[in-house]
Amino acid sequence: MDYAAERLNVSEQPSTRSNTLVSTETKITAVFVILALVLVYGTTAVTDKQWVHFAVLIGVGVIVPTFINEWRN
């Protein structure tokens, strides 16, 4: 019973606990995924080549945030 109370950490305020629910790495990745989707939509006005859309999506949405998160560590 004591272990459950310690693990739950009832005395901690919800506002301080909620700040740790989403890590900084997740926030960075989410921002770049949204940016990648916007950029892919923008590239559709410039070109119809799917490899360009795919490169922008993977480059901005996956590779850039991965490099940033690895650099931060």
Biopython code that builds the backbone (N, CA, C, O; Angstrom):
import numpy as np
from Bio.PDB.StructureBuilder import StructureBuilder

atoms = [
    (1, "MET", "N", (0.825, -1.195, 0.000)),
    (1, "MET", "CA", (0.000, 0.000, 0.000)),
    (1, "MET", "C", (0.866, 1.254, 0.000)),
    (1, "MET", "O", (0.573, 2.210, -0.718)),
    (2, "ASP", "N", (1.928, 1.258, 0.798)),
    (2, "ASP", "CA", (2.810, 2.423, 0.832)),
    (2, "ASP", "C", (3.514, 2.615, -0.502)),
    (2, "ASP", "O", (3.735, 3.744, -0.939)),
    (3, "TYR", "N", (3.860, 1.516, -1.141)),
    (3, "TYR", "CA", (4.538, 1.599, -2.427)),
    (3, "TYR", "C", (3.649, 2.274, -3.470)),
    (3, "TYR", "O", (4.122, 3.089, -4.262)),
    (4, "ALA", "N", (2.359, 1.932, -3.466)),
    (4, "ALA", "CA", (1.426, 2.538, -4.417)),
    (4, "ALA", "C", (1.279, 4.032, -4.166)),
    (4, "ALA", "O", (1.202, 4.809, -5.118)),
    (5, "ALA", "N", (1.240, 4.441, -2.921)),
    (5, "ALA", "CA", (1.121, 5.859, -2.594)),
    (5, "ALA", "C", (2.390, 6.616, -3.002)),
    (5, "ALA", "O", (2.314, 7.746, -3.486)),
    (6, "GLU", "N", (3.555, 5.988, -2.804)),
    (6, "GLU", "CA", (4.798, 6.634, -3.209)),
    (6, "GLU", "C", (4.886, 6.747, -4.726)),
    (6, "GLU", "O", (5.326, 7.763, -5.265)),
    (7, "ARG", "N", (4.470, 5.711, -5.386)),
    (7, "ARG", "CA", (4.545, 5.713, -6.850)),
    (7, "ARG", "C", (3.569, 6.719, -7.444)),
    (7, "ARG", "O", (3.888, 7.373, -8.437)),
    (8, "LEU", "N", (2.417, 6.851, -6.871)),
    (8, "LEU", "CA", (1.408, 7.785, -7.356)),
    (8, "LEU", "C", (1.816, 9.211, -7.052)),
    (8, "LEU", "O", (1.458, 10.131, -7.787)),
    (9, "ASN", "N", (2.566, 9.406, -5.972)),
    (9, "ASN", "CA", (3.046, 10.726, -5.567)),
    (9, "ASN", "C", (1.877, 11.702, -5.433)),
    (9, "ASN", "O", (1.805, 12.709, -6.138)),
    (10, "VAL", "N", (0.986, 11.389, -4.535)),
    (10, "VAL", "CA", (-0.256, 12.133, -4.335)),
    (10, "VAL", "C", (0.010, 13.570, -3.891)),
    (10, "VAL", "O", (-0.777, 14.462, -4.209)),
    (11, "SER", "N", (1.085, 13.809, -3.174)),
    (11, "SER", "CA", (1.335, 15.149, -2.638)),
    (11, "SER", "C", (1.777, 16.144, -3.715)),
    (11, "SER", "O", (1.760, 17.353, -3.483)),
    (12, "GLU", "N", (2.165, 15.654, -4.866)),
    (12, "GLU", "CA", (2.639, 16.548, -5.926)),
    (12, "GLU", "C", (1.466, 17.255, -6.606)),
    (12, "GLU", "O", (0.414, 16.659, -6.835)),
    (13, "GLN", "N", (1.661, 18.509, -6.917)),
    (13, "GLN", "CA", (0.616, 19.295, -7.555)),
    (13, "GLN", "C", (0.425, 18.854, -9.004)),
    (13, "GLN", "O", (1.406, 18.537, -9.676)),
    (14, "PRO", "N", (-0.811, 18.824, -9.500)),
    (14, "PRO", "CA", (-1.056, 18.397, -10.881)),
    (14, "PRO", "C", (-0.373, 19.277, -11.914)),
    (14, "PRO", "O", (0.041, 18.784, -12.964)),
    (15, "SER", "N", (-0.247, 20.581, -11.637)),
    (15, "SER", "CA", (0.361, 21.471, -12.619)),
    (15, "SER", "C", (1.833, 21.153, -12.841)),
    (15, "SER", "O", (2.322, 21.266, -13.966)),
    (16, "THR", "N", (2.553, 20.756, -11.784)),
    (16, "THR", "CA", (3.957, 20.419, -11.955)),
    (16, "THR", "C", (4.110, 19.050, -12.604)),
    (16, "THR", "O", (5.074, 18.816, -13.333)),
    (17, "ARG", "N", (3.190, 18.164, -12.354)),
    (17, "ARG", "CA", (3.244, 16.842, -12.946)),
    (17, "ARG", "C", (2.926, 16.885, -14.425)),
    (17, "ARG", "O", (3.518, 16.130, -15.196)),
    (18, "SER", "N", (2.011, 17.744, -14.849)),
    (18, "SER", "CA", (1.586, 17.782, -16.238)),
    (18, "SER", "C", (2.667, 18.337, -17.154)),
    (18, "SER", "O", (2.641, 18.077, -18.357)),
    (19, "ASN", "N", (3.609, 19.089, -16.618)),
    (19, "ASN", "CA", (4.683, 19.616, -17.442)),
    (19, "ASN", "C", (5.631, 18.527, -17.922)),
    (19, "ASN", "O", (6.294, 18.696, -18.945)),
    (20, "THR", "N", (5.703, 17.436, -17.216)),
    (20, "THR", "CA", (6.607, 16.362, -17.599)),
    (20, "THR", "C", (5.937, 15.301, -18.454)),
    (20, "THR", "O", (6.595, 14.337, -18.846)),
    (21, "LEU", "N", (4.671, 15.441, -18.753)),
    (21, "LEU", "CA", (3.986, 14.435, -19.546)),
    (21, "LEU", "C", (4.468, 14.419, -20.988)),
    (21, "LEU", "O", (4.530, 13.354, -21.602)),
    (22, "VAL", "N", (4.807, 15.561, -21.533)),
    (22, "VAL", "CA", (5.305, 15.644, -22.897)),
    (22, "VAL", "C", (6.744, 16.142, -22.839)),
    (22, "VAL", "O", (7.018, 17.246, -22.370)),
    (23, "SER", "N", (7.649, 15.309, -23.324)),
    (23, "SER", "CA", (9.063, 15.676, -23.248)),
    (23, "SER", "C", (9.398, 16.748, -24.277)),
    (23, "SER", "O", (8.645, 16.980, -25.223)),
    (24, "THR", "N", (10.515, 17.381, -24.080)),
    (24, "THR", "CA", (10.987, 18.404, -25.010)),
    (24, "THR", "C", (11.252, 17.802, -26.384)),
    (24, "THR", "O", (10.990, 18.438, -27.405)),
    (25, "GLU", "N", (11.768, 16.590, -26.410)),
    (25, "GLU", "CA", (12.029, 15.916, -27.685)),
    (25, "GLU", "C", (10.742, 15.683, -28.468)),
    (25, "GLU", "O", (10.717, 15.832, -29.689)),
    (26, "THR", "N", (9.681, 15.319, -27.765)),
    (26, "THR", "CA", (8.394, 15.110, -28.418)),
    (26, "THR", "C", (7.844, 16.417, -28.959)),
    (26, "THR", "O", (7.270, 16.450, -30.047)),
    (27, "LYS", "N", (8.018, 17.494, -28.204)),
    (27, "LYS", "CA", (7.551, 18.803, -28.671)),
    (27, "LYS", "C", (8.301, 19.240, -29.922)),
    (27, "LYS", "O", (7.693, 19.754, -30.861)),
    (28, "ILE", "N", (9.617, 19.042, -29.942)),
    (28, "ILE", "CA", (10.418, 19.395, -31.111)),
    (28, "ILE", "C", (9.970, 18.591, -32.319)),
    (28, "ILE", "O", (9.793, 19.145, -33.404)),
    (29, "THR", "N", (9.788, 17.295, -32.139)),
    (29, "THR", "CA", (9.358, 16.445, -33.241)),
    (29, "THR", "C", (7.989, 16.851, -33.752)),
    (29, "THR", "O", (7.775, 16.896, -34.963)),
    (30, "ALA", "N", (7.059, 17.148, -32.859)),
    (30, "ALA", "CA", (5.707, 17.540, -33.266)),
    (30, "ALA", "C", (5.727, 18.829, -34.077)),
    (30, "ALA", "O", (5.011, 18.949, -35.072)),
    (31, "VAL", "N", (6.538, 19.791, -33.660)),
    (31, "VAL", "CA", (6.637, 21.058, -34.398)),
    (31, "VAL", "C", (7.170, 20.810, -35.806)),
    (31, "VAL", "O", (6.660, 21.379, -36.772)),
    (32, "PHE", "N", (8.182, 19.974, -35.926)),
    (32, "PHE", "CA", (8.757, 19.720, -37.248)),
    (32, "PHE", "C", (7.844, 18.859, -38.117)),
    (32, "PHE", "O", (7.869, 18.997, -39.340)),
    (33, "VAL", "N", (7.049, 17.988, -37.534)),
    (33, "VAL", "CA", (6.081, 17.218, -38.321)),
    (33, "VAL", "C", (5.027, 18.157, -38.900)),
    (33, "VAL", "O", (4.668, 18.043, -40.072)),
    (34, "ILE", "N", (4.535, 19.073, -38.090)),
    (34, "ILE", "CA", (3.555, 20.049, -38.581)),
    (34, "ILE", "C", (4.187, 20.932, -39.653)),
    (34, "ILE", "O", (3.564, 21.202, -40.680)),
    (35, "LEU", "N", (5.414, 21.381, -39.421)),
    (35, "LEU", "CA", (6.119, 22.185, -40.413)),
    (35, "LEU", "C", (6.301, 21.405, -41.716)),
    (35, "LEU", "O", (6.144, 21.964, -42.801)),
    (36, "ALA", "N", (6.629, 20.129, -41.612)),
    (36, "ALA", "CA", (6.811, 19.297, -42.804)),
    (36, "ALA", "C", (5.512, 19.176, -43.591)),
    (36, "ALA", "O", (5.525, 19.244, -44.820)),
    (37, "LEU", "N", (4.403, 19.001, -42.902)),
    (37, "LEU", "CA", (3.116, 18.902, -43.602)),
    (37, "LEU", "C", (2.777, 20.201, -44.320)),
    (37, "LEU", "O", (2.273, 20.179, -45.443)),
    (38, "VAL", "N", (3.047, 21.320, -43.685)),
    (38, "VAL", "CA", (2.801, 22.616, -44.322)),
    (38, "VAL", "C", (3.711, 22.788, -45.533)),
    (38, "VAL", "O", (3.269, 23.267, -46.577)),
    (39, "LEU", "N", (4.962, 22.406, -45.403)),
    (39, "LEU", "CA", (5.898, 22.535, -46.518)),
    (39, "LEU", "C", (5.547, 21.602, -47.674)),
    (39, "LEU", "O", (5.706, 21.974, -48.837)),
    (40, "VAL", "N", (5.076, 20.406, -47.372)),
    (40, "VAL", "CA", (4.648, 19.493, -48.438)),
    (40, "VAL", "C", (3.466, 20.084, -49.176)),
    (40, "VAL", "O", (3.396, 20.014, -50.403)),
    (41, "TYR", "N", (2.549, 20.658, -48.444)),
    (41, "TYR", "CA", (1.417, 21.318, -49.084)),
    (41, "TYR", "C", (1.902, 22.481, -49.957)),
    (41, "TYR", "O", (1.371, 22.710, -51.044)),
    (42, "GLY", "N", (2.897, 23.201, -49.483)),
    (42, "GLY", "CA", (3.456, 24.298, -50.267)),
    (42, "GLY", "C", (4.192, 23.827, -51.506)),
    (42, "GLY", "O", (4.151, 24.495, -52.540)),
    (43, "THR", "N", (4.861, 22.692, -51.422)),
    (43, "THR", "CA", (5.575, 22.184, -52.601)),
    (43, "THR", "C", (4.624, 21.685, -53.673)),
    (43, "THR", "O", (5.011, 21.585, -54.838)),
    (44, "THR", "N", (3.406, 21.372, -53.313)),
    (44, "THR", "CA", (2.441, 20.950, -54.340)),
    (44, "THR", "C", (2.107, 22.103, -55.280)),
    (44, "THR", "O", (1.715, 21.871, -56.423)),
    (45, "ALA", "N", (2.254, 23.330, -54.820)),
    (45, "ALA", "CA", (2.018, 24.491, -55.682)),
    (45, "ALA", "C", (3.196, 24.728, -56.624)),
    (45, "ALA", "O", (3.047, 25.374, -57.661)),
    (46, "VAL", "N", (4.370, 24.202, -56.261)),
    (46, "VAL", "CA", (5.575, 24.437, -57.042)),
    (46, "VAL", "C", (5.843, 23.308, -58.032)),
    (46, "VAL", "O", (6.199, 23.554, -59.184)),
    (47, "THR", "N", (5.670, 22.072, -57.575)),
    (47, "THR", "CA", (6.003, 20.930, -58.422)),
    (47, "THR", "C", (5.026, 19.787, -58.199)),
    (47, "THR", "O", (4.387, 19.693, -57.152)),
    (48, "ASP", "N", (4.921, 18.919, -59.202)),
    (48, "ASP", "CA", (4.069, 17.737, -59.087)),
    (48, "ASP", "C", (4.887, 16.474, -58.840)),
    (48, "ASP", "O", (4.331, 15.376, -58.794)),
    (49, "LYS", "N", (6.180, 16.614, -58.683)),
    (49, "LYS", "CA", (7.046, 15.453, -58.493)),
    (49, "LYS", "C", (6.891, 14.921, -57.071)),
    (49, "LYS", "O", (7.136, 15.631, -56.096)),
    (50, "GLN", "N", (6.484, 13.670, -56.976)),
    (50, "GLN", "CA", (6.233, 13.072, -55.669)),
    (50, "GLN", "C", (7.503, 12.862, -54.864)),
    (50, "GLN", "O", (7.463, 12.895, -53.634)),
    (51, "TRP", "N", (8.626, 12.646, -55.531)),
    (51, "TRP", "CA", (9.866, 12.435, -54.776)),
    (51, "TRP", "C", (10.265, 13.697, -54.022)),
    (51, "TRP", "O", (10.887, 13.612, -52.963)),
    (52, "VAL", "N", (9.914, 14.872, -54.555)),
    (52, "VAL", "CA", (10.208, 16.120, -53.861)),
    (52, "VAL", "C", (9.347, 16.222, -52.601)),
    (52, "VAL", "O", (9.837, 16.596, -51.535)),
    (53, "HIS", "N", (8.064, 15.887, -52.731)),
    (53, "HIS", "CA", (7.168, 15.915, -51.572)),
    (53, "HIS", "C", (7.658, 14.939, -50.499)),
    (53, "HIS", "O", (7.686, 15.260, -49.311)),
    (54, "PHE", "N", (8.039, 13.750, -50.943)),
    (54, "PHE", "CA", (8.512, 12.730, -50.016)),
    (54, "PHE", "C", (9.808, 13.176, -49.331)),
    (54, "PHE", "O", (9.969, 12.990, -48.125)),
    (55, "ALA", "N", (10.731, 13.763, -50.102)),
    (55, "ALA", "CA", (12.003, 14.218, -49.536)),
    (55, "ALA", "C", (11.788, 15.318, -48.501)),
    (55, "ALA", "O", (12.438, 15.325, -47.456)),
    (56, "VAL", "N", (10.881, 16.244, -48.790)),
    (56, "VAL", "CA", (10.584, 17.313, -47.833)),
    (56, "VAL", "C", (9.942, 16.729, -46.583)),
    (56, "VAL", "O", (10.301, 17.099, -45.465)),
    (57, "LEU", "N", (8.998, 15.824, -46.770)),
    (57, "LEU", "CA", (8.295, 15.220, -45.635)),
    (57, "LEU", "C", (9.248, 14.460, -44.724)),
    (57, "LEU", "O", (9.226, 14.644, -43.507)),
    (58, "ILE", "N", (10.075, 13.617, -45.303)),
    (58, "ILE", "CA", (11.009, 12.814, -44.503)),
    (58, "ILE", "C", (12.146, 13.689, -43.960)),
    (58, "ILE", "O", (12.547, 13.546, -42.804)),
    (59, "GLY", "N", (12.655, 14.584, -44.788)),
    (59, "GLY", "CA", (13.765, 15.429, -44.362)),
    (59, "GLY", "C", (13.410, 16.345, -43.214)),
    (59, "GLY", "O", (14.129, 16.411, -42.218)),
    (60, "VAL", "N", (12.293, 17.057, -43.353)),
    (60, "VAL", "CA", (11.900, 18.025, -42.325)),
    (60, "VAL", "C", (11.169, 17.353, -41.172)),
    (60, "VAL", "O", (11.338, 17.747, -40.018)),
    (61, "GLY", "N", (10.359, 16.344, -41.469)),
    (61, "GLY", "CA", (9.540, 15.721, -40.435)),
    (61, "GLY", "C", (10.233, 14.659, -39.611)),
    (61, "GLY", "O", (9.804, 14.356, -38.498)),
    (62, "VAL", "N", (11.319, 14.078, -40.154)),
    (62, "VAL", "CA", (11.989, 12.984, -39.438)),
    (62, "VAL", "C", (13.471, 13.285, -39.192)),
    (62, "VAL", "O", (13.938, 13.228, -38.055)),
    (63, "ILE", "N", (14.199, 13.603, -40.251)),
    (63, "ILE", "CA", (15.654, 13.721, -40.136)),
    (63, "ILE", "C", (16.066, 14.951, -39.327)),
    (63, "ILE", "O", (16.904, 14.844, -38.431)),
    (64, "VAL", "N", (15.494, 16.110, -39.628)),
    (64, "VAL", "CA", (15.882, 17.343, -38.914)),
    (64, "VAL", "C", (15.597, 17.251, -37.410)),
    (64, "VAL", "O", (16.485, 17.555, -36.612)),
    (65, "PRO", "N", (14.377, 16.837, -36.990)),
    (65, "PRO", "CA", (14.178, 16.752, -35.532)),
    (65, "PRO", "C", (15.046, 15.689, -34.864)),
    (65, "PRO", "O", (15.424, 15.835, -33.702)),
    (66, "THR", "N", (15.362, 14.619, -35.597)),
    (66, "THR", "CA", (16.251, 13.601, -35.037)),
    (66, "THR", "C", (17.637, 14.186, -34.798)),
    (66, "THR", "O", (18.223, 13.973, -33.736)),
    (67, "PHE", "N", (18.169, 14.923, -35.773)),
    (67, "PHE", "CA", (19.471, 15.560, -35.591)),
    (67, "PHE", "C", (19.452, 16.566, -34.442)),
    (67, "PHE", "O", (20.388, 16.619, -33.644)),
    (68, "ILE", "N", (18.401, 17.352, -34.359)),
    (68, "ILE", "CA", (18.304, 18.347, -33.282)),
    (68, "ILE", "C", (18.269, 17.662, -31.924)),
    (68, "ILE", "O", (18.976, 18.068, -31.001)),
    (69, "ASN", "N", (17.448, 16.626, -31.801)),
    (69, "ASN", "CA", (17.339, 15.925, -30.506)),
    (69, "ASN", "C", (18.639, 15.219, -30.147)),
    (69, "ASN", "O", (19.021, 15.191, -28.977)),
    (70, "GLU", "N", (19.316, 14.657, -31.119)),
    (70, "GLU", "CA", (20.598, 14.008, -30.831)),
    (70, "GLU", "C", (21.659, 15.033, -30.453)),
    (70, "GLU", "O", (22.492, 14.776, -29.584)),
    (71, "TRP", "N", (21.633, 16.187, -31.100)),
    (71, "TRP", "CA", (22.593, 17.248, -30.797)),
    (71, "TRP", "C", (22.368, 17.788, -29.375)),
    (71, "TRP", "O", (23.326, 18.107, -28.671)),
    (72, "ARG", "N", (21.105, 17.888, -28.964)),
    (72, "ARG", "CA", (20.789, 18.379, -27.629)),
    (72, "ARG", "C", (21.267, 17.419, -26.539)),
    (72, "ARG", "O", (21.587, 17.847, -25.430)),
    (73, "ASN", "N", (21.315, 16.140, -26.850)),
    (73, "ASN", "CA", (21.768, 15.155, -25.853)),
    (73, "ASN", "C", (23.267, 15.125, -25.867)),
    (73, "ASN", "O", (23.876, 14.369, -25.110)),
]
sb = StructureBuilder()
sb.init_structure("model")
sb.init_model(0)
sb.init_chain("A")
sb.init_seg("    ")
for serial, (resi, resn, name, xyz) in enumerate(atoms, 1):
    if name == "N":
        sb.init_residue(resn, " ", resi, " ")
    sb.init_atom(name, np.array(xyz, "f"), 0.0, 1.0, " ", f" {name:<3s}", serial, name[0])
structure = sb.get_structure()
